[in-house]
């Protein structure tokens, strides 16, 4: 009853306080909700006179009344009449303790099914939200730190010659099952060199049937995350990135274990359109490196990369004398057209001596239509033989890959991928098509159909039709 009387008293006093705060405060024009992942705006400095005090009092009261509205007095939440510690100070008007953490807004509206929370929720729920305080601050984001990840579950009807195949043993099938492909978590701080020297870092952890594909299998057995007890049937652990970063001005340098900059598709599933991967990516490109990689932004159109690594797919280990250089450039020819070139040459370790060159052209034809075109050329002395099911490693290859993406609606995008890949004298072809459907801001579902055919190689999986579907939940 005590809180009920206080709420009644506040409602009766609203006119007086709002009159005192009439220097510009209007309950129709106030912003009642801040972005959950950003600090409240800080107003311009002004003298701390009585007008400013009354204005803040009016703002707090307006927000309070908007929250309790016309509810019966007995239903008003007890805590809504008390400002959170540290709230209501200059630059933080109207900060109350209950915010959007009650009722249907549980976990920032992730599971909301009511109209009220739909209005309050402006962005997808994120793990970072767990570190928000009640005044719009975030103890990690305010320091430039990000903690995030995703879960991916998928099904493929047959092996596809790429990520969906066998686990660490040939009798461990990854197809015709509903699998946890990737349980992914990372923590990162991007080095900011805009105000002198800045430092950053990143660490990634992966568990799932894709784990063995992200391990440092270019290592000697037992080194880092390869053949080191991290495999459990078709499920494996991997730590594909662990690096420090330093930046100054337009130059930044990674030092440690990191993903390759070569090629269009990547290990991390949310960063690809399709559930399945290119056979070019799987068989003729590196996944990870250990070493140093520098990026320099020349201007708004041109960026350059250069570095040195301990061969291909190594994790803090030099195997078979791995020692190679990486170079590349990204050039924005126009607002709609981008060219990317990347290459590696030298001793790749387990993949022998040689070079790889990758060219990518992307063009935006309209607001809805985008195409991407890739050419890769690999030449090594490794003596690989993709036709040998025990090897599945190309020594020399060339590929031509084309994508087209069309935005059908705000939630639905269609895509197609055509791939021609010639490895060790045999041509392999894939054609994949499907859609991405954004079920919620956090969840995307990706059904697809894939056709593999290789006239010169009748060994499975090179002549298969594969139906696949996955779902990714980002947090």
N, C-alpha and C positions, 0 to 999 in steps of 0.2 A: 504494500500500500504506500510505503514511503516513496518509491520511485514513481508510482502513479500520480501522487500529489505534485511531485517535482515536474513531471511532464505537463500536467494541467497548468501549473504555474507558468511554465515556459510558454505554452500556447497563449495564455492570457497576456503575457508580457511581450509577445512577438511584435505587436504594432509599435510599441514604444521603442524597442531596440532597433527595429528596422528603420524607424523614423530617424533615430540618432545616427544610423549608418547610411543615411540617404545621400551621402556624398557620391554615390554612383552605384550602389549595390542594388541589384534587381534579381529576385528569385527566378525570373524567366530567363535571365542571361548568364547566370553563373554556370561554370563548368563543374559538374558534380562528381565526375570520375576521372582519375588520372590513368594514363597508360600504366599497367601493372609492372612493366619493365623499365620505366623511366622515372627520374626524379621529378617532383613538381616544379613548374616554372618559377624562376626567381624574379620578382618584380624589380623595376628600376629603383635605385636608392632614392629615398625621400625622407624629409624630417619626420621624426617620430612624435608627431603632435597628437592632439586629441582626436582629430579627424581620422588618422590612420588607425588608432585604437578602436574607435567606433566602427570603422569599416570592417576590420577583422572580426569584431564581435558580431556584426550583422551577417557576414559570410558564414561564420560557424553556425549561427542560429538558423540561417536559411537552409543550410545543408542538413542540420538536425531535423528541422521540421519536414523537409522533403523526405527524409528516411522514415520518420514515424507517421507522417501523413495523417490520414483520417482513421488510423487504427484505433480501436477501443483502448482506453487507457490501460486496462489490465493486460493487453497484449504487447505493450511497448517493451522491448528487450531492456533488461536492467542495465546492461553496460552501455546502451546507446546514449545515456545522459551524461557520460563521463568521457572527457577527452583523454586520449592515450598519452602516456608520459612523453614529454618532449614535443607534443603536437601543439598547433595553434600559435607557434612562434612566427616571427616575421619571415615571409617567404613561403610559409606552409599553412595557408588559411584553410579552415574547414577540414582538418585531418582528424577523423574519428576512429575509435578503436575497432568498430565492427566492420567497416569497409565493405568488401564483397566476399566475406568469408562465411556468411550464414545462409541458411535456407538453401535454395536451389543453386547457389553459387559455390558449392563445395568444390575445392581444388580449382578455384579460378574459373568455374563454369565448364570444366571438362565433361562432366556428365549432366549438364543442365538440360532440362526439357521444358522450361517455362519461359515466357516472353520477357519477364523481368530481367533475368540474368543474361538473356541474349543481347539486351541493350547494353549491359555493363561490360560484357566480354567483347573486347575489340581485337584480340590476337589469340593464336593457338596457345593452349596451356603448355608450359615448359617447365622442366625440372628446375630451372633457375628461379621460378616463382617461389619455390620453397624457401628461398633466401631473402624474400622481400620482407621489409618491416611495415608497420602500419602507417608510415608517413611517406611511402613511395620510394624509400631507399632500398638498395640491395647490396649486401655486404660483399658480394663477389663482383657483380656487374660494375659497381662503382669503382672497382680496382682493375677493370678491364678483363676479368676472368670469366670464362664460360664453362659451364658443366652441362653436357647434353648427350643425347644418343637416340637410339631407336631399337625397336624389335621388328624383325621381319620373319613371317611365316610363309612358306611356299610349297607348291606342288608342281611336279613335272612328270608327264606320263612316261617318258623315255630319257635315256642319256642324250645330251646334246653336243658332246664333243668339247664342252667348255666346263663351266663351274658345276653343272649337274652331271656327275659321273660316279666314280668310286671314291670311297673314303681312303684312308691310309692303307687299306687292304683290298685286294681285287674282289673279294666276296662281300664287301660292305657297300650295298647299293644305296645311292642317294635319291633315286627316282622311284616313282609310284608310291611315295610316302608323303604325308604332310609333315614337313620338317621345320625346325627352327633354323633358318638360314643364318641370320645374324642377330645376336644380342650385342649391341654396340654401345660403348660408353667412352667419352673422352673429356678431358679437361684441357683448356687451352688459354693462353694469353698471347695475343698478337703483339709483337714488338712494334712500338710506335716511335718512329724517328723524326716526327714533325717538329719536336722541340729539343733537339739534341740527340743524345744516344739513348735508345730504349731497349729493353730486354723483354723477352717472351719465352714461351715454351709450349710444348704440347705432348700429351701422352694418350694413346688409344688402346683400348682393350676390346677384343672380339671373341665371342664364343658362338659356336654353331657349326652347321655342316660346311660353311664356307671358311672355317678356321684354318684348315690345312692349306687352302689356297692363298691365305694371307701370311702364312708363316715364312720364316727365312730359310726356305729349302735350298738356297744356294750355299748355306753354311755346311761346315762339317757336322756330322751327327752329334747331338748333345749340346750344341751351342745355341744360345739365346732361346728361341721358342721352337726350334726344329728338332724332332726326335728326342725330346727332352721330357717325356712323360706327360705331355699336354694333350695327347690324343686319347679319346674314349669312344671306340667304335667309329661311327661316322661323324661324331661331334668332337671338335677340337678347340683349344684355346690358341689365341695368337695375340701378339703385341706388335702390330705393324708400324707404329710410330712412337718414337721417344726422342725428342730433339729439343735443343735450346735454340733461341733465335736472338739476334742482335740487329738493330736497325739504326741508321743515321741518315736523315734526309730521305732521299729516294732509293737508298740502298739498304737491302736486308739480306742476312745470311743465316741459313739453317745449318746446325751442326749436330749430327746424330743419325738417327734411323728415321726415314721418311718415305712416303709414297713417291713413285716415279712421276716426273712431269711429261713423260712420253705417251702419246696416244690420246684418244678421245674418251673411251670408256675407262671406268675406274673400279676399284674393289668395292667401295662404299655404295651400297644399293640405292639409297635415296638420290644419289647424284647421277644415276642413269635413268633413261626413260623405260627401258625394257627390263624384265625380270631376268631373262637369259643374257649371256654375254657373247661378244664376237669370238669366233675361233682365232682370229688374228690376235686379239688382246690376250687370250689365254695361252697361245702357243708361241707367239713371236715377239712379245713385248715384256719388259720387266715389270714387276709389281712394286718392289721396294728396293731401297738402296741404303747403305750406310756411308756417310762421308760428309761433304760440305756442298751446299747449293746456294748460290747468290742470285738475287733478283734485283735488277736496276730499272727504275722507271725513267726513261729518257724524256718523255713528254706525255701528253694525254693520249697519244696515238700508239706509241712504241714502248714496249718493255722487253728487256733482255734477260736471259738466264745463263748461268755458267757454273760448273762445279766439277768435283772429282769424287769418285766413289770406289768402294772395294768390290767392284764387280756387280753382278745382278743378284737380286733377292738375297742379300746377305744382311745379317743382323749382328753388328759389332764383332765381325769375324771376317778375316781374309782367307778365302779358300782358293787353292790352285793358282795363286798369284794374281787374283782379281785386282785390276787397276785400270779404271777407264774414266774418260772425260764425258761431260754432258754439256751441251750447248742448246740454245733455242731463242726464239723471238716471237712476240705476239704483236701484230700490227692491225690497228683499226683503220681500214682503208676508208670507211665512211661510217655513218651512224648505223647502217644496215649490214655492213660486210666486214668480217674479221678473218685474218689469216694467221695461222699458228704453225711454226716450224720447230721441231725438236729432234735432237739426235744424240746418240751415244757412240763412242768408238774407243777401242783399246782391248784390254783383256777382261772379258766378262766372267771369269771364273769358270763355273761349271758349264757355261754356254760357249766356252772357247774364245778365240780372238775374232774380232770383226767389227761391224758397225750396223747401226739401224738408223734410218731416217724416216720421219713421220711428218706429213703435210696435212693440214686440216683447213678447210674453207667453209665458213658458215655465212649464210645470207638470209636476211629477213625480207621476204617478198611482200608481205602485207602485215597488218596487225594480227592476222590469224595463222599465216603460213610461213614456216621456216624450213630451210634445208641445210644439211651438213654433208660434206664430202671429204673423205679421208683416203690418202695413199700412204702405205707403209712399204719399206724395202729393207729386208734383213739379209745380211751376208756374214756367215761365220764359217770357221773350220771345225765345228763341233761334230760334224758327221751325223747329225740327228736324222731321224727317219720317221716322219709322221705316219707312214703306212704301217709301221710296226706298233701294234697295240701295247707292247711292253715299253715302248719308248715315248710315243706321243710328244716328241720334241722335234721341231723343225730346225734344220741346219741353215737353209736358205729359203726365203719366201718373198713374195710380193703380193699386195692385196689392194683392192679398190672397194670402198664401202660408201654407201649412200643412205642418207636418212631424209625423211620428210615428216614434219609434225604440223598438225592442223588443230587449232583450238575450236572445238565444236560449241562449247559453252563455258561459263565460268568454272564449272566443275569437271568438265569432260574434255580430254584431249586425245586425238587419234595419232598414231605413228606407224611408220613402216621403215624397215631396214633391209637393204639388199647388200650382200657381201660376196665378193669373189676373192678367193684366197688360193694362191698357187704355192705349194710348199714341196720342195725336193722333186719338182717335175710333175706333180699331180695337182689338178684343180679341184677345189672344194667350194661348194656354193651353199649359202643359206638365205632364206627369205623369211622375215619375221614381221608380223603385224599385230597390232593390239591397241588397247586404250588405257589411259590412266584416268581413274574416277576418284575425285576428291570427296570422300564420304563425309569427313569433317575436316576442320583445319589441321587436325593431327593425323588423320588416317587417309591413306591412298590405297586403292585396290587396282592391280594391274593384270588383267587377263591378256593372254597372247596365244598366237599360233605360230609355230616355227616349222619350216621345211628344210631338211638337209639333203643334199644329193652330191655325190662324187663319182662320176662315171669311171674314173680310174682306180677307185678303191671301194670294194664292196664290203669292207669290214665295218661292223657296227662301231660307232654310231653315225657313220657318214652318210647313210641312206635311211633317214627316219623322218617321220612326222611327229612333232612333239607339241602337246597341249600343255600350257602352263598357266599358273595364276599365283599371285602372291599378294600379301597385304603388309604394309609398313605402317607402324605406329611410331611417330617421332615425339620425343619428349625433351 
